[in-house]
Amino acid sequence: MADEDDGLMWPPMFKGMQQASENAMEQQQQLMKQMFASGGMPSFDMNQLGAMSQMATFKTRVQSGGRISIPDAEREALGIDEGDIVQAVVLPVTNNNNSE
């Protein structure tokens, strides 16, 4: 996908970020295929993997009261509006460098 030239002039940093994002999505899809192929969910239809394109992965900080925010770009890309119900899977990101 990232190899396609859409004619836009993107700085190399953004091209790299796009490629990393696409690679992460491909790895998630491959992991799901492997999990379901091993019998993790026998009723799973492999065509449902297309629904994974309606997912986003991002880092965010936990705010007061345990709140997290979905970045504008992800909300826009997924068509999420205020008041919509979403499902979140939360994985703590460990920081080996406690300078923050």
PDB file as gemmi writes it, atoms N, CA and C in Angstrom:
CRYST1    1.000    1.000    1.000  90.00  90.00  90.00 P 1                      
ATOM      1  N   MET A   1       0.810  -1.194   0.000  1.00  0.00           N  
ATOM      2  CA  MET A   1       0.000   0.000   0.000  1.00  0.00           C  
ATOM      3  C   MET A   1       0.854   1.259   0.000  1.00  0.00           C  
ATOM      4  N   ALA A   2       1.870   1.306   0.867  1.00  0.00           N  
ATOM      5  CA  ALA A   2       2.662   2.519   0.980  1.00  0.00           C  
ATOM      6  C   ALA A   2       3.550   2.719  -0.236  1.00  0.00           C  
ATOM      7  N   ASP A   3       3.740   1.671  -1.055  1.00  0.00           N  
ATOM      8  CA  ASP A   3       4.571   1.795  -2.239  1.00  0.00           C  
ATOM      9  C   ASP A   3       3.875   2.555  -3.346  1.00  0.00           C  
ATOM     10  N   GLU A   4       2.570   2.711  -3.253  1.00  0.00           N  
ATOM     11  CA  GLU A   4       1.830   3.425  -4.280  1.00  0.00           C  
ATOM     12  C   GLU A   4       2.135   4.907  -4.167  1.00  0.00           C  
ATOM     13  N   ASP A   5       2.381   5.562  -5.300  1.00  0.00           N  
ATOM     14  CA  ASP A   5       2.652   6.993  -5.299  1.00  0.00           C  
ATOM     15  C   ASP A   5       1.347   7.718  -5.545  1.00  0.00           C  
ATOM     16  N   ASP A   6       0.847   8.406  -4.520  1.00  0.00           N  
ATOM     17  CA  ASP A   6      -0.426   9.111  -4.668  1.00  0.00           C  
ATOM     18  C   ASP A   6      -0.227  10.529  -5.179  1.00  0.00           C  
ATOM     19  N   GLY A   7       1.000  10.883  -5.529  1.00  0.00           N  
ATOM     20  CA  GLY A   7       1.267  12.185  -6.106  1.00  0.00           C  
ATOM     21  C   GLY A   7       1.454  13.288  -5.082  1.00  0.00           C  
ATOM     22  N   LEU A   8       1.255  13.005  -3.804  1.00  0.00           N  
ATOM     23  CA  LEU A   8       1.413  14.025  -2.773  1.00  0.00           C  
ATOM     24  C   LEU A   8       2.873  14.109  -2.351  1.00  0.00           C  
ATOM     25  N   MET A   9       3.297  15.269  -1.991  1.00  0.00           N  
ATOM     26  CA  MET A   9       4.669  15.488  -1.538  1.00  0.00           C  
ATOM     27  C   MET A   9       4.702  15.376  -0.017  1.00  0.00           C  
ATOM     28  N   TRP A  10       5.021  14.203   0.493  1.00  0.00           N  
ATOM     29  CA  TRP A  10       5.080  13.985   1.933  1.00  0.00           C  
ATOM     30  C   TRP A  10       6.539  13.985   2.366  1.00  0.00           C  
ATOM     31  N   PRO A  11       6.839  14.614   3.494  1.00  0.00           N  
ATOM     32  CA  PRO A  11       8.202  14.528   4.033  1.00  0.00           C  
ATOM     33  C   PRO A  11       8.525  13.074   4.359  1.00  0.00           C  
ATOM     34  N   PRO A  12       9.791  12.691   4.265  1.00  0.00           N  
ATOM     35  CA  PRO A  12      10.183  11.294   4.539  1.00  0.00           C  
ATOM     36  C   PRO A  12       9.698  10.789   5.892  1.00  0.00           C  
ATOM     37  N   MET A  13       9.669  11.661   6.907  1.00  0.00           N  
ATOM     38  CA  MET A  13       9.218  11.242   8.232  1.00  0.00           C  
ATOM     39  C   MET A  13       7.786  10.717   8.172  1.00  0.00           C  
ATOM     40  N   PHE A  14       6.912  11.423   7.441  1.00  0.00           N  
ATOM     41  CA  PHE A  14       5.518  11.011   7.369  1.00  0.00           C  
ATOM     42  C   PHE A  14       5.354   9.749   6.534  1.00  0.00           C  
ATOM     43  N   LYS A  15       6.171   9.603   5.502  1.00  0.00           N  
ATOM     44  CA  LYS A  15       6.134   8.365   4.720  1.00  0.00           C  
ATOM     45  C   LYS A  15       6.525   7.192   5.611  1.00  0.00           C  
ATOM     46  N   GLY A  16       7.543   7.400   6.443  1.00  0.00           N  
ATOM     47  CA  GLY A  16       7.975   6.352   7.367  1.00  0.00           C  
ATOM     48  C   GLY A  16       6.906   6.019   8.386  1.00  0.00           C  
ATOM     49  N   MET A  17       6.223   7.043   8.888  1.00  0.00           N  
ATOM     50  CA  MET A  17       5.144   6.814   9.850  1.00  0.00           C  
ATOM     51  C   MET A  17       4.006   6.045   9.200  1.00  0.00           C  
ATOM     52  N   GLN A  18       3.674   6.385   7.955  1.00  0.00           N  
ATOM     53  CA  GLN A  18       2.610   5.683   7.250  1.00  0.00           C  
ATOM     54  C   GLN A  18       2.997   4.224   7.050  1.00  0.00           C  
ATOM     55  N   GLN A  19       4.244   3.984   6.639  1.00  0.00           N  
ATOM     56  CA  GLN A  19       4.703   2.615   6.420  1.00  0.00           C  
ATOM     57  C   GLN A  19       4.672   1.829   7.725  1.00  0.00           C  
ATOM     58  N   ALA A  20       5.116   2.436   8.818  1.00  0.00           N  
ATOM     59  CA  ALA A  20       5.099   1.756  10.114  1.00  0.00           C  
ATOM     60  C   ALA A  20       3.675   1.416  10.528  1.00  0.00           C  
ATOM     61  N   SER A  21       2.746   2.325  10.288  1.00  0.00           N  
ATOM     62  CA  SER A  21       1.340   2.088  10.618  1.00  0.00           C  
ATOM     63  C   SER A  21       0.774   0.937   9.798  1.00  0.00           C  
ATOM     64  N   GLU A  22       1.079   0.937   8.502  1.00  0.00           N  
ATOM     65  CA  GLU A  22       0.585  -0.139   7.644  1.00  0.00           C  
ATOM     66  C   GLU A  22       1.209  -1.472   8.029  1.00  0.00           C  
ATOM     67  N   ASN A  23       2.491  -1.465   8.385  1.00  0.00           N  
ATOM     68  CA  ASN A  23       3.147  -2.699   8.819  1.00  0.00           C  
ATOM     69  C   ASN A  23       2.513  -3.225  10.104  1.00  0.00           C  
ATOM     70  N   ALA A  24       2.199  -2.328  11.031  1.00  0.00           N  
ATOM     71  CA  ALA A  24       1.567  -2.743  12.283  1.00  0.00           C  
ATOM     72  C   ALA A  24       0.205  -3.373  12.016  1.00  0.00           C  
ATOM     73  N   MET A  25      -0.571  -2.777  11.116  1.00  0.00           N  
ATOM     74  CA  MET A  25      -1.892  -3.323  10.785  1.00  0.00           C  
ATOM     75  C   MET A  25      -1.749  -4.708  10.150  1.00  0.00           C  
ATOM     76  N   GLU A  26      -0.788  -4.858   9.244  1.00  0.00           N  
ATOM     77  CA  GLU A  26      -0.573  -6.161   8.613  1.00  0.00           C  
ATOM     78  C   GLU A  26      -0.176  -7.203   9.647  1.00  0.00           C  
ATOM     79  N   GLN A  27       0.673  -6.825  10.602  1.00  0.00           N  
ATOM     80  CA  GLN A  27       1.080  -7.755  11.647  1.00  0.00           C  
ATOM     81  C   GLN A  27      -0.099  -8.138  12.534  1.00  0.00           C  
ATOM     82  N   GLN A  28      -0.965  -7.181  12.847  1.00  0.00           N  
ATOM     83  CA  GLN A  28      -2.154  -7.488  13.638  1.00  0.00           C  
ATOM     84  C   GLN A  28      -3.052  -8.462  12.893  1.00  0.00           C  
ATOM     85  N   GLN A  29      -3.243  -8.231  11.597  1.00  0.00           N  
ATOM     86  CA  GLN A  29      -4.093  -9.118  10.810  1.00  0.00           C  
ATOM     87  C   GLN A  29      -3.487 -10.511  10.731  1.00  0.00           C  
ATOM     88  N   GLN A  30      -2.173 -10.599  10.566  1.00  0.00           N  
ATOM     89  CA  GLN A  30      -1.512 -11.902  10.501  1.00  0.00           C  
ATOM     90  C   GLN A  30      -1.648 -12.629  11.837  1.00  0.00           C  
ATOM     91  N   LEU A  31      -1.485 -11.910  12.934  1.00  0.00           N  
ATOM     92  CA  LEU A  31      -1.647 -12.506  14.260  1.00  0.00           C  
ATOM     93  C   LEU A  31      -3.059 -13.040  14.442  1.00  0.00           C  
ATOM     94  N   MET A  32      -4.052 -12.261  14.019  1.00  0.00           N  
ATOM     95  CA  MET A  32      -5.440 -12.707  14.135  1.00  0.00           C  
ATOM     96  C   MET A  32      -5.671 -13.961  13.285  1.00  0.00           C  
ATOM     97  N   LYS A  33      -5.140 -13.981  12.070  1.00  0.00           N  
ATOM     98  CA  LYS A  33      -5.289 -15.160  11.208  1.00  0.00           C  
ATOM     99  C   LYS A  33      -4.697 -16.386  11.886  1.00  0.00           C  
ATOM    100  N   GLN A  34      -3.495 -16.232  12.455  1.00  0.00           N  
ATOM    101  CA  GLN A  34      -2.839 -17.353  13.116  1.00  0.00           C  
ATOM    102  C   GLN A  34      -3.631 -17.812  14.332  1.00  0.00           C  
ATOM    103  N   MET A  35      -4.124 -16.872  15.112  1.00  0.00           N  
ATOM    104  CA  MET A  35      -4.878 -17.212  16.311  1.00  0.00           C  
ATOM    105  C   MET A  35      -6.148 -17.982  15.955  1.00  0.00           C  
ATOM    106  N   PHE A  36      -6.875 -17.490  14.951  1.00  0.00           N  
ATOM    107  CA  PHE A  36      -8.127 -18.136  14.595  1.00  0.00           C  
ATOM    108  C   PHE A  36      -7.898 -19.444  13.850  1.00  0.00           C  
ATOM    109  N   ALA A  37      -6.806 -19.549  13.112  1.00  0.00           N  
ATOM    110  CA  ALA A  37      -6.492 -20.790  12.406  1.00  0.00           C  
ATOM    111  C   ALA A  37      -6.123 -21.892  13.399  1.00  0.00           C  
ATOM    112  N   SER A  38      -5.609 -21.503  14.566  1.00  0.00           N  
ATOM    113  CA  SER A  38      -5.216 -22.490  15.566  1.00  0.00           C  
ATOM    114  C   SER A  38      -6.391 -22.929  16.431  1.00  0.00           C  
ATOM    115  N   GLY A  39      -7.582 -22.475  16.101  1.00  0.00           N  
ATOM    116  CA  GLY A  39      -8.761 -22.898  16.841  1.00  0.00           C  
ATOM    117  C   GLY A  39      -9.175 -21.946  17.933  1.00  0.00           C  
ATOM    118  N   GLY A  40      -8.615 -20.750  17.946  1.00  0.00           N  
ATOM    119  CA  GLY A  40      -8.968 -19.769  18.977  1.00  0.00           C  
ATOM    120  C   GLY A  40     -10.443 -19.425  18.958  1.00  0.00           C  
ATOM    121  N   MET A  41     -11.028 -19.297  17.764  1.00  0.00           N  
ATOM    122  CA  MET A  41     -12.453 -18.987  17.618  1.00  0.00           C  
ATOM    123  C   MET A  41     -12.971 -19.734  16.386  1.00  0.00           C  
ATOM    124  N   PRO A  42     -13.455 -20.956  16.542  1.00  0.00           N  
ATOM    125  CA  PRO A  42     -13.859 -21.756  15.389  1.00  0.00           C  
ATOM    126  C   PRO A  42     -14.992 -21.144  14.575  1.00  0.00           C  
ATOM    127  N   SER A  43     -15.805 -20.278  15.139  1.00  0.00           N  
ATOM    128  CA  SER A  43     -16.922 -19.706  14.391  1.00  0.00           C  
ATOM    129  C   SER A  43     -16.523 -18.438  13.638  1.00  0.00           C  
ATOM    130  N   PHE A  44     -15.248 -18.084  13.679  1.00  0.00           N  
ATOM    131  CA  PHE A  44     -14.771 -16.851  13.053  1.00  0.00           C  
ATOM    132  C   PHE A  44     -14.740 -17.007  11.539  1.00  0.00           C  
ATOM    133  N   ASP A  45     -15.307 -16.048  10.835  1.00  0.00           N  
ATOM    134  CA  ASP A  45     -15.295 -16.006   9.373  1.00  0.00           C  
ATOM    135  C   ASP A  45     -14.109 -15.159   8.946  1.00  0.00           C  
ATOM    136  N   MET A  46     -13.195 -15.715   8.152  1.00  0.00           N  
ATOM    137  CA  MET A  46     -12.001 -14.979   7.749  1.00  0.00           C  
ATOM    138  C   MET A  46     -12.341 -13.702   6.995  1.00  0.00           C  
ATOM    139  N   ASN A  47     -13.518 -13.606   6.413  1.00  0.00           N  
ATOM    140  CA  ASN A  47     -13.913 -12.377   5.728  1.00  0.00           C  
ATOM    141  C   ASN A  47     -14.101 -11.230   6.710  1.00  0.00           C  
ATOM    142  N   GLN A  48     -14.258 -11.562   7.983  1.00  0.00           N  
ATOM    143  CA  GLN A  48     -14.426 -10.523   8.994  1.00  0.00           C  
ATOM    144  C   GLN A  48     -13.130  -9.762   9.250  1.00  0.00           C  
ATOM    145  N   LEU A  49     -12.007 -10.264   8.724  1.00  0.00           N  
ATOM    146  CA  LEU A  49     -10.756  -9.537   8.904  1.00  0.00           C  
ATOM    147  C   LEU A  49     -10.817  -8.164   8.259  1.00  0.00           C  
ATOM    148  N   GLY A  50     -11.687  -7.986   7.273  1.00  0.00           N  
ATOM    149  CA  GLY A  50     -11.852  -6.671   6.656  1.00  0.00           C  
ATOM    150  C   GLY A  50     -12.309  -5.639   7.662  1.00  0.00           C  
ATOM    151  N   ALA A  51     -13.023  -6.084   8.670  1.00  0.00           N  
ATOM    152  CA  ALA A  51     -13.485  -5.160   9.707  1.00  0.00           C  
ATOM    153  C   ALA A  51     -12.317  -4.579  10.490  1.00  0.00           C  
ATOM    154  N   MET A  52     -11.167  -5.250  10.454  1.00  0.00           N  
ATOM    155  CA  MET A  52     -10.001  -4.740  11.164  1.00  0.00           C  
ATOM    156  C   MET A  52      -9.493  -3.443  10.559  1.00  0.00           C  
ATOM    157  N   SER A  53      -9.906  -3.150   9.332  1.00  0.00           N  
ATOM    158  CA  SER A  53      -9.494  -1.879   8.747  1.00  0.00           C  
ATOM    159  C   SER A  53     -10.212  -0.727   9.442  1.00  0.00           C  
ATOM    160  N   GLN A  54     -11.172  -1.043  10.277  1.00  0.00           N  
ATOM    161  CA  GLN A  54     -11.882  -0.031  11.054  1.00  0.00           C  
ATOM    162  C   GLN A  54     -11.339   0.016  12.478  1.00  0.00           C  
ATOM    163  N   MET A  55     -10.035  -0.247  12.613  1.00  0.00           N  
ATOM    164  CA  MET A  55      -9.375  -0.214  13.913  1.00  0.00           C  
ATOM    165  C   MET A  55      -8.253   0.807  13.870  1.00  0.00           C  
ATOM    166  N   ALA A  56      -7.844   1.268  15.021  1.00  0.00           N  
ATOM    167  CA  ALA A  56      -6.707   2.179  15.113  1.00  0.00           C  
ATOM    168  C   ALA A  56      -5.863   1.791  16.323  1.00  0.00           C  
ATOM    169  N   THR A  57      -4.575   2.001  16.210  1.00  0.00           N  
ATOM    170  CA  THR A  57      -3.658   1.776  17.314  1.00  0.00           C  
ATOM    171  C   THR A  57      -2.909   3.076  17.555  1.00  0.00           C  
ATOM    172  N   PHE A  58      -2.904   3.540  18.783  1.00  0.00           N  
ATOM    173  CA  PHE A  58      -2.228   4.791  19.105  1.00  0.00           C  
ATOM    174  C   PHE A  58      -1.878   4.803  20.581  1.00  0.00           C  
ATOM    175  N   LYS A  59      -0.936   5.673  20.944  1.00  0.00           N  
ATOM    176  CA  LYS A  59      -0.578   5.868  22.349  1.00  0.00           C  
ATOM    177  C   LYS A  59      -1.277   7.120  22.846  1.00  0.00           C  
ATOM    178  N   THR A  60      -1.693   7.076  24.089  1.00  0.00           N  
ATOM    179  CA  THR A  60      -2.303   8.247  24.717  1.00  0.00           C  
ATOM    180  C   THR A  60      -2.015   8.197  26.208  1.00  0.00           C  
ATOM    181  N   ARG A  61      -2.069   9.320  26.850  1.00  0.00           N  
ATOM    182  CA  ARG A  61      -1.843   9.381  28.301  1.00  0.00           C  
ATOM    183  C   ARG A  61      -3.171   9.258  29.042  1.00  0.00           C  
ATOM    184  N   VAL A  62      -3.108   8.623  30.197  1.00  0.00           N  
ATOM    185  CA  VAL A  62      -4.276   8.542  31.065  1.00  0.00           C  
ATOM    186  C   VAL A  62      -4.403   9.892  31.768  1.00  0.00           C  
ATOM    187  N   GLN A  63      -5.588  10.473  31.678  1.00  0.00           N  
ATOM    188  CA  GLN A  63      -5.843  11.781  32.274  1.00  0.00           C  
ATOM    189  C   GLN A  63      -6.519  11.604  33.629  1.00  0.00           C  
ATOM    190  N   SER A  64      -6.811  12.703  34.281  1.00  0.00           N  
ATOM    191  CA  SER A  64      -7.439  12.627  35.599  1.00  0.00           C  
ATOM    192  C   SER A  64      -8.746  11.851  35.500  1.00  0.00           C  
ATOM    193  N   GLY A  65      -9.028  11.107  36.508  1.00  0.00           N  
ATOM    194  CA  GLY A  65     -10.244  10.307  36.526  1.00  0.00           C  
ATOM    195  C   GLY A  65     -10.152   9.072  35.646  1.00  0.00           C  
ATOM    196  N   GLY A  66      -8.945   8.753  35.137  1.00  0.00           N  
ATOM    197  CA  GLY A  66      -8.768   7.572  34.304  1.00  0.00           C  
ATOM    198  C   GLY A  66      -9.205   7.745  32.866  1.00  0.00           C  
ATOM    199  N   ARG A  67      -9.444   8.968  32.440  1.00  0.00           N  
ATOM    200  CA  ARG A  67      -9.917   9.204  31.072  1.00  0.00           C  
ATOM    201  C   ARG A  67      -8.779   9.098  30.072  1.00  0.00           C  
ATOM    202  N   ILE A  68      -9.125   8.608  28.883  1.00  0.00           N  
ATOM    203  CA  ILE A  68      -8.192   8.619  27.759  1.00  0.00           C  
ATOM    204  C   ILE A  68      -8.881   9.321  26.594  1.00  0.00           C  
ATOM    205  N   SER A  69      -8.092   9.908  25.717  1.00  0.00           N  
ATOM    206  CA  SER A  69      -8.635  10.619  24.562  1.00  0.00           C  
ATOM    207  C   SER A  69      -8.235   9.905  23.284  1.00  0.00           C  
ATOM    208  N   ILE A  70      -9.140   9.884  22.328  1.00  0.00           N  
ATOM    209  CA  ILE A  70      -8.849   9.353  20.998  1.00  0.00           C  
ATOM    210  C   ILE A  70      -8.402  10.540  20.151  1.00  0.00           C  
ATOM    211  N   PRO A  71      -7.197  10.477  19.576  1.00  0.00           N  
ATOM    212  CA  PRO A  71      -6.705  11.605  18.779  1.00  0.00           C  
ATOM    213  C   PRO A  71      -7.644  11.955  17.618  1.00  0.00           C  
ATOM    214  N   ASP A  72      -7.648  13.244  17.251  1.00  0.00           N  
ATOM    215  CA  ASP A  72      -8.516  13.732  16.172  1.00  0.00           C  
ATOM    216  C   ASP A  72      -8.372  12.915  14.895  1.00  0.00           C  
ATOM    217  N   ALA A  73      -7.126  12.615  14.497  1.00  0.00           N  
ATOM    218  CA  ALA A  73      -6.904  11.902  13.237  1.00  0.00           C  
ATOM    219  C   ALA A  73      -7.587  10.537  13.242  1.00  0.00           C  
ATOM    220  N   GLU A  74      -7.513   9.822  14.367  1.00  0.00           N  
ATOM    221  CA  GLU A  74      -8.147   8.509  14.454  1.00  0.00           C  
ATOM    222  C   GLU A  74      -9.662   8.630  14.460  1.00  0.00           C  
ATOM    223  N   ARG A  75     -10.182   9.616  15.193  1.00  0.00           N  
ATOM    224  CA  ARG A  75     -11.644   9.807  15.204  1.00  0.00           C  
ATOM    225  C   ARG A  75     -12.145  10.109  13.801  1.00  0.00           C  
ATOM    226  N   GLU A  76     -11.432  10.962  13.099  1.00  0.00           N  
ATOM    227  CA  GLU A  76     -11.848  11.330  11.745  1.00  0.00           C  
ATOM    228  C   GLU A  76     -11.751  10.134  10.799  1.00  0.00           C  
ATOM    229  N   ALA A  77     -10.639   9.401  10.868  1.00  0.00           N  
ATOM    230  CA  ALA A  77     -10.434   8.257   9.973  1.00  0.00           C  
ATOM    231  C   ALA A  77     -11.480   7.166  10.190  1.00  0.00           C  
ATOM    232  N   LEU A  78     -11.907   6.995  11.441  1.00  0.00           N  
ATOM    233  CA  LEU A  78     -12.863   5.939  11.763  1.00  0.00           C  
ATOM    234  C   LEU A  78     -14.304   6.427  11.788  1.00  0.00           C  
ATOM    235  N   GLY A  79     -14.509   7.720  11.618  1.00  0.00           N  
ATOM    236  CA  GLY A  79     -15.869   8.263  11.623  1.00  0.00           C  
ATOM    237  C   GLY A  79     -16.507   8.234  12.998  1.00  0.00           C  
ATOM    238  N   ILE A  80     -15.706   8.446  14.029  1.00  0.00           N  
ATOM    239  CA  ILE A  80     -16.205   8.431  15.405  1.00  0.00           C  
ATOM    240  C   ILE A  80     -16.624   9.841  15.790  1.00  0.00           C  
ATOM    241  N   ASP A  81     -17.851   9.974  16.268  1.00  0.00           N  
ATOM    242  CA  ASP A  81     -18.375  11.267  16.696  1.00  0.00           C  
ATOM    243  C   ASP A  81     -18.588  11.274  18.207  1.00  0.00           C  
ATOM    244  N   GLU A  82     -18.713  12.469  18.770  1.00  0.00           N  
ATOM    245  CA  GLU A  82     -18.976  12.604  20.196  1.00  0.00           C  
ATOM    246  C   GLU A  82     -20.252  11.837  20.543  1.00  0.00           C  
ATOM    247  N   GLY A  83     -20.184  11.047  21.607  1.00  0.00           N  
ATOM    248  CA  GLY A  83     -21.337  10.268  22.038  1.00  0.00           C  
ATOM    249  C   GLY A  83     -21.355   8.849  21.491  1.00  0.00           C  
ATOM    250  N   ASP A  84     -20.515   8.553  20.477  1.00  0.00           N  
ATOM    251  CA  ASP A  84     -20.449   7.194  19.939  1.00  0.00           C  
ATOM    252  C   ASP A  84     -19.871   6.255  20.993  1.00  0.00           C  
ATOM    253  N   ILE A  85     -20.276   5.016  20.947  1.00  0.00           N  
ATOM    254  CA  ILE A  85     -19.737   4.000  21.840  1.00  0.00           C  
ATOM    255  C   ILE A  85     -18.653   3.252  21.079  1.00  0.00           C  
ATOM    256  N   VAL A  86     -17.484   3.118  21.698  1.00  0.00           N  
ATOM    257  CA  VAL A  86     -16.369   2.398  21.095  1.00  0.00           C  
ATOM    258  C   VAL A  86     -15.866   1.361  22.086  1.00  0.00           C  
ATOM    259  N   GLN A  87     -15.126   0.404  21.597  1.00  0.00           N  
ATOM    260  CA  GLN A  87     -14.517  -0.597  22.464  1.00  0.00           C  
ATOM    261  C   GLN A  87     -13.024  -0.321  22.514  1.00  0.00           C  
ATOM    262  N   ALA A  88     -12.451  -0.343  23.695  1.00  0.00           N  
ATOM    263  CA  ALA A  88     -11.024  -0.062  23.856  1.00  0.00           C  
ATOM    264  C   ALA A  88     -10.323  -1.275  24.456  1.00  0.00           C  
ATOM    265  N   VAL A  89      -9.164  -1.593  23.919  1.00  0.00           N  
ATOM    266  CA  VAL A  89      -8.275  -2.596  24.493  1.00  0.00           C  
ATOM    267  C   VAL A  89      -7.065  -1.817  24.976  1.00  0.00           C  
ATOM    268  N   VAL A  90      -6.774  -1.872  26.263  1.00  0.00           N  
ATOM    269  CA  VAL A  90      -5.729  -1.038  26.842  1.00  0.00           C  
ATOM    270  C   VAL A  90      -4.527  -1.895  27.223  1.00  0.00           C  
ATOM    271  N   LEU A  91      -3.368  -1.519  26.717  1.00  0.00           N  
ATOM    272  CA  LEU A  91      -2.113  -2.176  27.053  1.00  0.00           C  
ATOM    273  C   LEU A  91      -1.179  -1.127  27.633  1.00  0.00           C  
ATOM    274  N   PRO A  92      -0.727  -1.297  28.870  1.00  0.00           N  
ATOM    275  CA  PRO A  92       0.205  -0.314  29.433  1.00  0.00           C  
ATOM    276  C   PRO A  92       1.509  -0.304  28.642  1.00  0.00           C  
ATOM    277  N   VAL A  93       2.035   0.886  28.404  1.00  0.00           N  
ATOM    278  CA  VAL A  93       3.325   1.034  27.734  1.00  0.00           C  
ATOM    279  C   VAL A  93       4.341   1.298  28.825  1.00  0.00           C  
ATOM    280  N   THR A  94       5.262   0.365  29.005  1.00  0.00           N  
ATOM    281  CA  THR A  94       6.261   0.547  30.052  1.00  0.00           C  
ATOM    282  C   THR A  94       7.323   1.500  29.558  1.00  0.00           C  
ATOM    283  N   ASN A  95       7.784   2.326  30.458  1.00  0.00           N  
ATOM    284  CA  ASN A  95       8.796   3.317  30.139  1.00  0.00           C  
ATOM    285  C   ASN A  95      10.041   2.986  30.943  1.00  0.00           C  
ATOM    286  N   ASN A  96      11.063   2.449  30.267  1.00  0.00           N  
ATOM    287  CA  ASN A  96      12.311   2.105  30.952  1.00  0.00           C  
ATOM    288  C   ASN A  96      13.065   3.352  31.394  1.00  0.00           C  
ATOM    289  N   ASN A  97      12.748   4.477  30.776  1.00  0.00           N  
ATOM    290  CA  ASN A  97      13.392   5.746  31.076  1.00  0.00           C  
ATOM    291  C   ASN A  97      12.391   6.588  31.853  1.00  0.00           C  
ATOM    292  N   ASN A  98      12.591   6.760  33.126  1.00  0.00           N  
ATOM    293  CA  ASN A  98      11.631   7.471  33.977  1.00  0.00           C  
ATOM    294  C   ASN A  98      11.823   8.976  33.953  1.00  0.00           C  
ATOM    295  N   SER A  99      12.298   9.529  32.843  1.00  0.00           N  
ATOM    296  CA  SER A  99      12.549  10.965  32.765  1.00  0.00           C  
ATOM    297  C   SER A  99      11.291  11.770  32.508  1.00  0.00           C  
ATOM    298  N   GLU A 100      10.146  11.122  32.262  1.00  0.00           N  
ATOM    299  CA  GLU A 100       8.910  11.859  31.960  1.00  0.00           C  
ATOM    300  C   GLU A 100       8.161  12.199  33.215  1.00  0.00           C  
TER     301      GLU A 100                                                      
END                                                                             
